[in-house]
Amino acid sequence: MIGGCYTPGSNGTFSRACSILTGKEKGLRFTPVEAEGFSGGYYLHEGLPLKGGDIYFHDRERDILVLFSGYIYNREEVSRDTGISTGDPEPVIAARMFLKEGPGFVRRINGDFAIFICRPAGRVAYLFRDHAGIRPVSYSFRNGSLYFSSDTRDLCRSLAAGKRPDKVWMTGLFRYIDFSRTPSHDVRRVPPGHYLEFSRERTRLTRFWNPERIRTDRKMDYDRMVSDLRMLLEDAVAIRCDGRFTAGAHVSSGIDSAIVAALARKNYNSQPSFYGYSWSPAGFSAGEIPYDERDLVRSLCTATGISPVFSGITRERFLESLGRFFYNGGFYIEEYLAEQASSGGTNLIFSGWGGDEFISTGDRGIETDLLMRLSLSTYFRRNPVRPLKRFARYFLEYTLFPALGILHPAIARSFERDARYLKKGYRRSERKALRNFYFHTSRRQMHLRYLRFYHIQERCETWTNMGYRSGIEYRYPLLDRRIIEYMITVPSELLCRTDFFRPVLRILGEGIIPDDVRLNKSKKDHLFSAWWDELLRFSALRVIDEFPVWMKNPDLDFIDFGLLGKDIREYKINPASGDTRALFRGLVNLKVLHEFTAEYRGKKYRS
């Protein structure tokens, strides 16, 4: 975790905007960094095998200071091309590459990183963010100074000076918005694949990664695609393995996490215990369900030498975590998982996050591609005309609606339920956000818009900071930029060779994970869904009487408390009436936002 304040040509003083770097948190040790015009520093966690040199480098003779949050994975490639030693720490590599090539050096790096580079004598500074936006960094300008931090919410709070958080940002719990927004109008995230240049003369944001320039490779054949992606997949996991860490992985019945976990375990075969962490509850029974995901997790773990660990979070602990939204961003189960992992000696977790959007894409955009390329035999093999009713439904859902920008009626109704307790002016989701997630006229366009939608980065950003506080680092091999770029080049026809849903990983997973997991068609964890509903019900009923306190909170004036109060009264009279899931979800979200505003503004609202 890094942050600071840079004022060109000034001696600088330590700013309250860097409060994340001066507060006391268990397991974290702060190291201040001072230079001409700069004041800031970085955190080290006692549970991570990192030293100051892994984050900070300052060469006064050559006028360069570097704070580096993250990791470079293609050290050998960088060394081969530049002559820089593979054994140098990340900030040293970044400094030497910058001095040779200027800010464009970042194009060569394959890694997860947020980098601050300052030339004190040159009176210029830069902020860099990795290609896919795995590592977070945000910034703000004030009185001729650049403030930055790897913790967006804390930077917003520090600069807010008691001002209310952004209302539109808060409504993101109920609807689709631009998720790259922050709680403060004055704080912005450095976009993925960009760097910011700041001096007295100019401020410039430059894009260094342009995946939209990548074109489909019409000469690619199926065998080459499978061979290339197998190599990329295995290498993406291998280069993220680090002998300094004790590794584990997310596990589930999904093929993304299953393959990543299996390959990571293979690379850590000398590590005595390799734990697989599941969101499924350890001690919960849901009655009759189609299947129990825990059985598939056990099957995967038995076949790959992984020790499964199921979630031990209790209802009471879940309720408590609602008050920590400022830190966990709504990832209540993952926050507990990180603590479980840390207490078990794990400090590095491999995740399959990002697979659905790229390498394990299933069907979105493919049908439109087939029609546009007049690959009619393949289209009708995948979409037989009979029965006609099913064909019409599939045509509307996967081809016509996305092309015309029309939401499926069932999805539109779910949006109405989610936004039920917002006032009328806030209920509609933002059109641009909907477009980036739902409305695609090609699979290539879908991939590119997923990168802009910011749901990938939001999870990575939250897990980076939340995990670091528990002494946990995360790695996402399926978001390796080479995999993203390659999938953009793949013609959709090659994804139709088999009738598998998510065809690529099912082929690549053969011999890596057991077939009951590899061929499992459902991504839905019925057990977890039932457990989640129970957690919401329990928490909602525990906070339902806090409603009068929330009404007094001026930061929540976008909520329709009249409607919420009406639904609460009706529920208390007849608990079986109405949509209790919508009510429970609304109550939990209001509790979360109320506690967030208190943390953000340092102000409590009492009855």
C-alpha positions as CSV (number, residue, x, y, z in Angstrom):
1,M,0.0,0.0,0.0
2,I,1.5,3.3,-1.1
3,G,0.5,6.9,-1.0
4,G,1.7,10.5,-0.7
5,C,1.6,14.1,-1.7
6,Y,3.8,15.6,-4.5
7,T,4.2,19.4,-5.0
8,P,6.6,20.3,-7.8
9,G,9.5,22.5,-6.5
10,S,8.4,22.4,-2.9
11,N,10.0,20.9,0.2
12,G,6.6,19.4,1.0
13,T,5.0,18.6,4.4
14,F,3.3,15.4,5.4
15,S,-0.4,15.8,4.5
16,R,-3.5,14.6,6.2
17,A,-4.5,13.3,2.7
18,C,-2.0,10.4,3.4
19,S,-3.9,9.3,6.6
20,I,-3.9,5.7,5.3
21,L,-0.2,5.8,5.7
22,T,-0.1,7.2,9.2
23,G,-2.9,5.2,10.9
24,K,-2.2,2.2,13.1
25,E,-3.5,-1.1,11.9
26,K,-2.7,-4.6,13.3
27,G,0.2,-6.2,11.5
28,L,1.0,-3.2,9.4
29,R,4.2,-1.2,9.7
30,F,4.4,2.2,8.1
31,T,7.7,3.6,6.6
32,P,7.7,7.3,5.7
33,V,9.4,8.5,2.6
34,E,10.6,12.1,2.1
35,A,12.2,13.9,-0.9
36,E,12.1,17.3,-2.4
37,G,8.5,18.1,-3.1
38,F,7.3,14.7,-1.9
39,S,6.0,13.3,1.4
40,G,4.4,9.9,1.7
41,G,5.4,6.3,2.3
42,Y,4.3,2.7,2.3
43,Y,3.0,-0.1,4.4
44,L,4.6,-3.5,5.0
45,H,2.6,-6.3,6.6
46,E,4.3,-8.7,9.0
47,G,2.6,-11.7,7.4
48,L,4.1,-11.0,3.9
49,P,7.6,-11.9,2.9
50,L,8.3,-8.3,1.6
51,K,11.0,-5.8,2.5
52,G,11.2,-2.1,2.0
53,G,13.3,-2.6,-1.1
54,D,10.5,-4.5,-2.7
55,I,8.4,-1.3,-2.6
56,Y,10.7,1.7,-2.4
57,F,13.8,2.8,-4.3
58,H,15.5,6.2,-4.4
59,D,18.6,7.1,-6.5
60,R,19.4,10.7,-5.7
61,E,22.3,10.9,-8.1
62,R,20.1,9.9,-11.0
63,D,17.1,11.9,-9.7
64,I,14.5,9.2,-9.4
65,L,12.3,8.0,-6.6
66,V,10.0,4.9,-7.0
67,L,7.1,3.5,-5.0
68,F,6.0,0.2,-6.4
69,S,2.8,-1.6,-5.3
70,G,2.6,-5.0,-7.0
71,Y,4.7,-7.4,-9.0
72,I,6.5,-7.9,-12.4
73,Y,5.9,-11.4,-13.8
74,N,7.9,-11.3,-17.0
75,R,11.3,-10.5,-15.5
76,E,13.2,-12.9,-17.8
77,E,11.7,-11.2,-20.9
78,V,12.4,-7.8,-19.6
79,S,16.0,-8.8,-18.7
80,R,16.5,-10.3,-22.2
81,D,15.3,-7.1,-23.9
82,T,17.0,-4.5,-21.6
83,G,19.9,-6.2,-19.9
84,I,18.5,-5.5,-16.5
85,S,19.1,-8.2,-13.9
86,T,16.2,-10.5,-13.1
87,G,17.2,-10.5,-9.5
88,D,16.5,-6.8,-9.0
89,P,13.5,-5.8,-6.9
90,E,10.5,-4.3,-8.8
91,P,11.2,-0.7,-8.0
92,V,14.8,-1.0,-9.2
93,I,13.7,-2.6,-12.4
94,A,11.0,0.1,-12.9
95,A,13.6,2.9,-12.2
96,R,16.2,1.6,-14.6
97,M,13.6,0.9,-17.4
98,F,12.2,4.4,-16.9
99,L,15.7,6.0,-17.1
100,K,16.3,4.1,-20.4
101,E,13.0,4.4,-22.1
102,G,10.9,7.1,-20.4
103,P,7.3,6.5,-19.3
104,G,6.6,4.2,-22.2
105,F,8.7,1.5,-20.5
106,V,5.5,0.3,-18.8
107,R,4.3,-1.2,-22.1
108,R,6.9,-3.9,-21.7
109,I,5.8,-5.1,-18.3
110,N,3.4,-8.0,-17.7
111,G,2.3,-7.7,-14.1
112,D,0.0,-6.3,-11.5
113,F,1.2,-2.9,-10.5
114,A,0.6,0.7,-9.4
115,I,3.7,2.8,-9.6
116,F,4.6,6.2,-8.5
117,I,7.8,7.7,-10.1
118,C,9.1,11.1,-9.1
119,R,12.0,13.1,-10.5
120,P,12.4,15.6,-7.7
121,A,15.0,17.8,-9.4
122,G,13.1,17.5,-12.7
123,R,9.9,18.6,-10.9
124,V,7.7,15.9,-12.5
125,A,5.9,12.8,-11.3
126,Y,4.0,9.9,-12.8
127,L,1.4,7.4,-11.7
128,F,1.1,4.1,-13.6
129,R,-1.6,1.5,-13.5
130,D,-1.3,-2.0,-15.0
131,H,-3.0,-3.1,-18.2
132,A,-6.1,-4.7,-16.8
133,G,-6.3,-2.6,-13.6
134,I,-5.6,-5.3,-11.1
135,R,-3.6,-3.0,-8.8
136,P,-5.4,0.1,-7.6
137,V,-4.2,3.7,-7.5
138,S,-6.3,6.9,-7.3
139,Y,-5.4,10.6,-7.3
140,S,-6.6,14.1,-6.7
141,F,-5.3,17.6,-7.3
142,R,-5.5,20.3,-4.7
143,N,-3.7,23.7,-4.4
144,G,-1.0,22.7,-7.0
145,S,-0.3,19.3,-5.4
146,L,-0.9,15.7,-6.5
147,Y,-2.4,13.4,-3.8
148,F,-2.4,9.7,-4.5
149,S,-3.1,6.5,-2.7
150,S,-3.6,2.8,-3.4
151,D,-6.7,3.0,-1.1
152,T,-9.4,4.9,-3.0
153,R,-12.0,5.1,-0.2
154,D,-9.5,6.3,2.4
155,L,-8.1,9.0,0.0
156,C,-11.7,10.2,-0.6
157,R,-12.4,10.3,3.2
158,S,-9.1,12.2,3.9
159,L,-9.9,14.9,1.3
160,A,-13.6,15.1,2.0
161,A,-13.2,17.2,5.2
162,G,-16.6,16.1,6.5
163,K,-18.4,16.5,3.1
164,R,-21.0,14.0,2.2
165,P,-20.0,11.0,-0.1
166,D,-21.2,11.1,-3.7
167,K,-24.9,10.0,-3.9
168,V,-24.5,8.4,-7.3
169,W,-21.6,6.3,-6.1
170,M,-23.7,5.1,-3.1
171,T,-26.6,4.1,-5.4
172,G,-24.3,1.6,-7.0
173,L,-25.5,-1.0,-4.4
174,F,-29.0,-0.8,-6.0
175,R,-28.4,-0.2,-9.7
176,Y,-25.8,-0.1,-12.5
177,I,-23.7,3.1,-12.6
178,D,-20.2,4.0,-13.8
179,F,-18.4,1.8,-11.3
180,S,-15.1,3.7,-11.8
181,R,-16.7,6.5,-9.8
182,T,-15.4,7.1,-6.3
183,P,-17.1,8.4,-3.1
184,S,-15.6,11.8,-3.8
185,H,-16.1,14.1,-6.8
186,D,-12.5,15.2,-6.3
187,V,-10.9,11.8,-6.4
188,R,-10.4,9.8,-9.6
189,R,-9.0,6.4,-10.3
190,V,-6.1,6.1,-12.8
191,P,-7.8,4.1,-15.6
192,P,-6.4,0.6,-16.4
193,G,-3.6,0.8,-19.0
194,H,-2.9,4.5,-18.4
195,Y,-0.3,6.7,-16.8
196,L,-0.7,10.2,-15.3
197,E,2.0,12.8,-15.8
198,F,2.0,15.7,-13.4
199,S,4.2,18.9,-13.3
200,R,3.7,22.6,-13.0
201,E,3.5,22.9,-16.7
202,R,1.0,20.2,-17.5
203,T,-1.1,17.4,-16.3
204,R,-1.6,14.6,-18.9
205,L,-3.3,11.2,-18.8
206,T,-1.8,8.8,-21.4
207,R,-3.2,5.5,-22.5
208,F,-0.4,2.9,-23.0
209,W,-2.5,-0.2,-23.7
210,N,-4.8,-0.2,-26.7
211,P,-6.5,-3.6,-27.0
212,E,-9.2,-2.2,-29.3
213,R,-6.5,-2.1,-32.0
214,I,-6.3,-5.9,-31.9
215,R,-8.0,-7.6,-34.9
216,T,-9.5,-11.0,-35.3
217,D,-7.1,-13.5,-36.8
218,R,-9.1,-15.1,-39.5
219,K,-6.2,-17.5,-40.4
220,M,-6.2,-19.1,-37.0
221,D,-7.1,-22.7,-36.8
222,Y,-8.6,-24.7,-34.0
223,D,-5.5,-26.8,-33.1
224,R,-3.3,-23.7,-33.0
225,M,-5.8,-21.9,-30.8
226,V,-5.9,-24.8,-28.3
227,S,-2.1,-25.1,-28.3
228,D,-1.5,-21.4,-27.8
229,L,-4.0,-21.0,-25.1
230,R,-2.8,-24.1,-23.2
231,M,0.7,-22.6,-23.2
232,L,-0.5,-19.2,-22.2
233,L,-2.7,-20.6,-19.4
234,E,0.0,-22.7,-17.9
235,D,2.6,-19.9,-18.2
236,A,0.2,-17.3,-16.7
237,V,0.0,-19.5,-13.6
238,A,3.6,-20.4,-13.5
239,I,5.0,-16.9,-13.7
240,R,2.8,-15.8,-10.8
241,C,4.2,-18.5,-8.5
242,D,6.6,-17.1,-6.0
243,G,8.7,-19.2,-3.6
244,R,8.7,-16.5,-1.0
245,F,5.0,-17.1,-0.3
246,T,2.9,-19.9,1.1
247,A,0.2,-20.3,-1.6
248,G,-3.4,-21.4,-1.6
249,A,-6.3,-20.9,-4.1
250,H,-10.0,-20.3,-4.4
251,V,-11.9,-23.5,-5.2
252,S,-15.5,-24.0,-6.4
253,S,-17.4,-26.1,-8.8
254,G,-16.5,-23.6,-11.5
255,I,-13.9,-24.5,-14.1
256,D,-12.1,-21.1,-13.8
257,S,-11.1,-21.5,-10.2
258,A,-10.7,-25.3,-10.5
259,I,-8.1,-25.1,-13.3
260,V,-6.2,-22.2,-11.7
261,A,-6.1,-24.0,-8.4
262,A,-5.0,-27.3,-9.9
263,L,-2.2,-25.6,-11.9
264,A,-1.1,-23.5,-9.0
265,R,-0.9,-26.7,-6.8
266,K,1.2,-28.4,-9.4
267,N,3.7,-25.5,-9.3
268,Y,3.8,-25.6,-5.5
269,N,4.2,-29.4,-5.3
270,S,7.0,-29.1,-2.7
271,Q,4.7,-27.1,-0.4
272,P,3.5,-29.6,2.2
273,S,-0.1,-28.2,2.5
274,F,-1.9,-26.3,-0.2
275,Y,-5.3,-25.1,0.9
276,G,-8.3,-24.5,-1.3
277,Y,-10.7,-21.8,0.1
278,S,-14.4,-22.1,-0.7
279,W,-17.2,-19.6,-0.1
280,S,-19.5,-22.6,0.6
281,P,-20.4,-22.7,4.3
282,A,-18.8,-25.4,6.4
283,G,-21.8,-26.3,8.6
284,F,-25.1,-25.5,6.7
285,S,-27.7,-27.8,5.2
286,A,-30.2,-26.5,2.6
287,G,-32.5,-29.4,2.3
288,E,-33.2,-30.6,-1.2
289,I,-30.9,-29.0,-3.8
290,P,-29.8,-30.2,-7.3
291,Y,-26.3,-30.8,-6.0
292,D,-24.0,-29.7,-3.2
293,E,-21.1,-27.7,-4.5
294,R,-19.0,-29.0,-1.6
295,D,-19.0,-32.4,-3.1
296,L,-17.5,-31.1,-6.3
297,V,-15.0,-29.1,-4.3
298,R,-14.0,-32.2,-2.4
299,S,-13.7,-34.1,-5.7
300,L,-11.4,-31.4,-7.2
301,C,-9.3,-31.2,-4.0
302,T,-8.9,-35.0,-3.7
303,A,-7.7,-35.3,-7.3
304,T,-5.2,-32.4,-7.1
305,G,-3.7,-32.7,-3.6
306,I,-5.5,-29.7,-2.2
307,S,-6.9,-29.5,1.3
308,P,-10.4,-27.9,1.2
309,V,-11.4,-25.2,3.6
310,F,-15.0,-24.1,3.7
311,S,-16.3,-20.9,5.1
312,G,-16.7,-20.7,8.8
313,I,-18.5,-17.4,8.9
314,T,-21.4,-17.3,11.2
315,R,-24.6,-15.2,11.0
316,E,-23.4,-13.0,13.8
317,R,-20.0,-12.4,12.1
318,F,-21.7,-11.6,8.8
319,L,-23.9,-9.0,10.5
320,E,-20.8,-7.5,12.1
321,S,-19.1,-7.3,8.7
322,L,-21.9,-5.0,7.4
323,G,-20.3,-2.3,9.5
324,R,-17.0,-2.6,7.7
325,F,-18.2,-1.9,4.2
326,F,-15.7,1.0,4.1
327,Y,-13.0,-1.6,4.1
328,N,-14.6,-4.8,2.5
329,G,-16.6,-3.1,-0.2
330,G,-19.4,-5.6,0.2
331,F,-17.2,-8.7,-0.1
332,Y,-18.2,-9.9,3.4
333,I,-17.5,-13.6,2.7
334,E,-14.1,-12.9,1.1
335,E,-13.0,-10.7,4.0
336,Y,-13.6,-13.7,6.4
337,L,-11.9,-16.1,3.9
338,A,-8.8,-13.8,3.9
339,E,-8.7,-14.0,7.7
340,Q,-9.1,-17.8,7.6
341,A,-6.3,-18.1,5.1
342,S,-4.0,-15.8,7.1
343,S,-4.6,-17.7,10.3
344,G,-3.8,-20.9,8.4
345,G,-0.4,-19.7,7.3
346,T,-1.4,-18.8,3.7
347,N,-0.4,-15.4,2.3
348,L,-0.9,-15.8,-1.4
349,I,-4.3,-16.8,-3.0
350,F,-4.7,-17.8,-6.7
351,S,-8.1,-16.8,-8.1
352,G,-10.0,-17.7,-11.2
353,W,-11.6,-14.3,-11.4
354,G,-11.8,-12.8,-14.9
355,G,-12.2,-16.1,-16.7
356,D,-15.9,-15.6,-17.6
357,E,-15.1,-12.4,-19.3
358,F,-12.3,-13.8,-21.5
359,I,-10.9,-17.3,-21.8
360,S,-14.0,-19.1,-20.6
361,T,-16.5,-17.0,-22.4
362,G,-19.7,-19.0,-23.0
363,D,-22.1,-17.7,-25.6
364,R,-22.5,-13.9,-25.4
365,G,-21.6,-12.3,-28.7
366,I,-20.9,-15.6,-30.5
367,E,-24.3,-16.0,-32.1
368,T,-24.1,-12.5,-33.6
369,D,-20.7,-13.2,-34.9
370,L,-21.9,-16.4,-36.6
371,L,-24.7,-14.5,-38.3
372,M,-22.6,-11.6,-39.4
373,R,-20.0,-14.0,-40.9
374,L,-22.8,-16.0,-42.6
375,S,-21.7,-19.1,-40.7
376,L,-25.3,-20.3,-41.0
377,S,-24.7,-24.1,-40.7
378,T,-22.8,-23.5,-37.4
379,Y,-25.4,-21.1,-36.2
380,F,-28.3,-23.4,-36.8
381,R,-26.4,-26.4,-35.3
382,R,-26.1,-24.4,-32.1
383,N,-29.6,-23.0,-32.4
384,P,-31.9,-25.6,-34.0
385,V,-35.2,-24.1,-35.4
386,R,-37.3,-26.7,-33.7
387,P,-38.8,-26.3,-31.2
388,L,-39.6,-22.9,-32.7
389,K,-40.5,-21.3,-29.4
390,R,-37.1,-22.1,-27.9
391,F,-35.3,-20.9,-31.1
392,A,-37.2,-17.6,-30.9
393,R,-36.3,-17.1,-27.3
394,Y,-32.6,-17.8,-27.9
395,F,-32.6,-15.5,-30.9
396,L,-34.1,-12.7,-28.9
397,E,-31.9,-13.2,-25.9
398,Y,-28.5,-13.7,-27.5
399,T,-28.8,-11.9,-30.8
400,L,-31.5,-9.3,-31.2
401,F,-31.8,-7.8,-27.8
402,P,-28.1,-7.2,-27.3
403,A,-27.8,-5.7,-30.8
404,L,-30.8,-3.3,-30.3
405,G,-29.9,-2.3,-26.7
406,I,-33.0,-4.0,-25.2
407,L,-32.8,-5.6,-21.7
408,H,-34.3,-9.0,-21.4
409,P,-37.7,-8.5,-19.6
410,A,-36.7,-10.8,-16.7
411,I,-33.5,-8.8,-16.2
412,A,-35.4,-5.5,-16.4
413,R,-37.8,-6.7,-13.7
414,S,-34.9,-7.7,-11.5
415,F,-33.5,-4.2,-11.9
416,E,-36.8,-2.7,-10.8
417,R,-36.8,-4.9,-7.7
418,D,-33.2,-4.0,-6.8
419,A,-33.9,-0.2,-7.2
420,R,-37.3,-0.4,-5.4
421,Y,-36.2,1.8,-2.4
422,L,-34.5,4.5,-4.4
423,K,-36.3,7.7,-5.1
424,K,-37.7,8.1,-8.6
425,G,-34.8,10.2,-10.0
426,Y,-32.3,7.5,-9.0
427,R,-34.0,4.3,-10.0
428,R,-32.8,3.9,-13.6
429,S,-29.4,2.3,-14.3
430,E,-27.0,4.4,-16.3
431,R,-27.3,3.6,-20.0
432,K,-23.6,3.5,-20.6
433,A,-23.0,0.9,-17.8
434,L,-25.8,-1.3,-19.2
435,R,-24.3,-1.0,-22.7
436,N,-20.8,-2.1,-21.5
437,F,-22.2,-5.2,-19.8
438,Y,-25.3,-6.3,-21.8
439,F,-25.4,-4.7,-25.3
440,H,-22.8,-6.2,-27.7
441,T,-22.9,-6.7,-31.4
442,S,-19.8,-9.0,-31.4
443,R,-17.8,-11.1,-29.0
444,R,-14.8,-8.8,-29.6
445,Q,-16.8,-5.8,-28.6
446,M,-18.0,-7.7,-25.5
447,H,-14.4,-8.3,-24.3
448,L,-13.5,-4.7,-24.8
449,R,-16.6,-3.4,-23.0
450,Y,-16.0,-5.7,-20.1
451,L,-12.7,-4.0,-19.6
452,R,-14.5,-0.6,-19.4
453,F,-17.4,-1.7,-17.2
454,Y,-15.0,-1.7,-14.2
455,H,-16.6,-4.7,-12.4
456,I,-13.3,-6.7,-12.9
457,Q,-11.2,-3.9,-11.5
458,E,-13.6,-3.1,-8.6
459,R,-13.3,-6.6,-7.2
460,C,-9.5,-6.7,-7.7
461,E,-9.1,-3.3,-6.1
462,T,-11.2,-4.2,-3.0
463,W,-9.5,-7.5,-2.5
464,T,-6.0,-6.0,-2.9
465,N,-6.5,-3.6,0.0
466,M,-8.8,-5.8,2.1
467,G,-6.4,-8.7,1.7
468,Y,-3.3,-6.7,2.4
469,R,-4.7,-5.8,5.8
470,S,-4.8,-9.5,6.6
471,G,-1.4,-10.2,5.1
472,I,-2.8,-11.7,1.9
473,E,-1.8,-11.1,-1.7
474,Y,-4.0,-12.2,-4.7
475,R,-3.0,-13.4,-8.1
476,Y,-5.3,-13.6,-11.2
477,P,-3.7,-15.7,-14.0
478,L,-6.9,-15.5,-16.2
479,L,-6.5,-11.8,-16.4
480,D,-2.9,-12.0,-17.8
481,R,-2.9,-9.4,-20.5
482,R,-1.6,-12.0,-23.0
483,I,-4.7,-14.1,-22.5
484,I,-7.0,-11.1,-22.9
485,E,-5.2,-10.0,-26.1
486,Y,-5.3,-13.5,-27.5
487,M,-9.0,-14.1,-26.9
488,I,-9.7,-10.9,-28.8
489,T,-8.0,-12.4,-31.9
490,V,-9.9,-15.7,-31.8
491,P,-12.6,-16.1,-34.4
492,S,-15.9,-17.1,-32.8
493,E,-16.3,-20.0,-35.2
494,L,-13.4,-21.7,-33.4
495,L,-15.3,-21.6,-30.1
496,C,-18.1,-23.6,-31.7
497,R,-16.1,-26.7,-32.5
498,T,-17.7,-28.5,-29.6
499,D,-21.1,-28.1,-28.0
500,F,-19.6,-27.3,-24.6
501,F,-20.7,-24.1,-22.8
502,R,-17.4,-22.3,-22.0
503,P,-15.7,-24.5,-24.5
504,V,-12.0,-23.4,-24.2
505,L,-11.4,-24.2,-20.6
506,R,-13.4,-27.5,-20.8
507,I,-10.9,-28.6,-23.5
508,L,-7.9,-27.3,-21.7
509,G,-9.0,-28.7,-18.4
510,E,-8.9,-32.3,-19.6
511,G,-6.3,-34.2,-17.6
512,I,-6.0,-31.3,-15.1
513,I,-9.2,-31.4,-13.2
514,P,-11.7,-34.3,-12.7
515,D,-14.4,-34.7,-15.3
516,D,-17.3,-34.2,-12.8
517,V,-16.0,-30.7,-12.3
518,R,-14.8,-30.1,-15.9
519,L,-18.1,-31.0,-17.4
520,N,-20.3,-29.5,-14.8
521,K,-22.6,-27.2,-16.7
522,S,-24.1,-25.1,-13.9
523,K,-22.3,-22.2,-12.3
524,K,-24.9,-21.8,-9.6
525,D,-24.0,-22.8,-6.1
526,H,-27.4,-23.8,-4.7
527,L,-26.1,-24.3,-1.3
528,F,-24.4,-20.9,-1.1
529,S,-27.5,-19.2,-2.5
530,A,-29.6,-20.7,0.3
531,W,-27.0,-19.7,2.9
532,W,-26.8,-16.2,1.4
533,D,-30.6,-15.8,1.7
534,E,-30.4,-16.9,5.3
535,L,-27.6,-14.4,6.1
536,L,-29.7,-11.6,4.5
537,R,-32.8,-12.7,6.4
538,F,-31.0,-12.9,9.7
539,S,-29.2,-9.6,9.3
540,A,-32.3,-7.7,8.0
541,L,-34.4,-8.8,10.9
542,R,-31.7,-7.7,13.3
543,V,-31.5,-4.2,11.8
544,I,-35.1,-3.6,10.8
545,D,-35.8,-1.4,13.9
546,E,-32.9,0.9,13.0
547,F,-35.1,2.4,10.3
548,P,-35.9,5.6,12.3
549,V,-32.1,6.3,12.7
550,W,-31.5,5.9,9.0
551,M,-34.2,8.4,8.2
552,K,-32.2,11.1,10.1
553,N,-29.1,10.5,8.0
554,P,-29.0,13.4,5.5
555,D,-26.5,11.4,3.3
556,L,-29.3,8.9,2.5
557,D,-31.8,11.4,1.1
558,F,-32.0,9.5,-2.2
559,I,-33.8,6.7,-0.4
560,D,-37.6,6.5,-0.6
561,F,-38.2,6.0,3.2
562,G,-41.9,6.3,2.8
563,L,-42.1,3.2,0.6
564,L,-39.5,1.3,2.8
565,G,-41.5,2.2,5.9
566,K,-44.7,0.9,4.3
567,D,-43.1,-2.4,3.4
568,I,-41.7,-2.8,6.9
569,R,-45.1,-2.2,8.4
570,E,-46.8,-4.7,6.1
571,Y,-44.1,-7.3,6.8
572,K,-44.5,-7.0,10.5
573,I,-48.3,-7.5,10.1
574,N,-47.9,-10.4,7.7
575,P,-44.4,-11.7,7.3
576,A,-45.5,-14.0,4.4
577,S,-46.7,-11.1,2.2
578,G,-44.8,-9.3,-0.4
579,D,-41.3,-9.8,-1.8
580,T,-39.3,-10.5,1.4
581,R,-36.0,-10.9,-0.5
582,A,-36.3,-7.4,-1.9
583,L,-37.1,-6.0,1.5
584,F,-34.3,-8.0,3.2
585,R,-31.8,-7.0,0.6
586,G,-32.9,-3.3,0.9
587,L,-32.6,-3.3,4.7
588,V,-29.1,-4.8,4.6
589,N,-27.9,-2.3,1.9
590,L,-29.3,0.6,3.9
591,K,-27.5,-0.6,7.0
592,V,-24.3,-0.9,5.0
593,L,-24.6,2.6,3.6
594,H,-25.6,4.1,6.9
595,E,-22.5,2.7,8.6
596,F,-20.3,3.7,5.6
597,T,-21.4,7.4,5.9
598,A,-20.6,7.4,9.6
599,E,-17.1,6.0,8.9
600,Y,-16.6,8.4,6.0
601,R,-17.7,11.5,7.8
602,G,-16.9,10.6,11.3
603,K,-20.4,11.3,12.4
604,K,-23.0,9.1,14.1
605,Y,-26.8,9.5,13.7
606,R,-28.8,8.4,16.7
607,S,-32.4,7.9,17.5
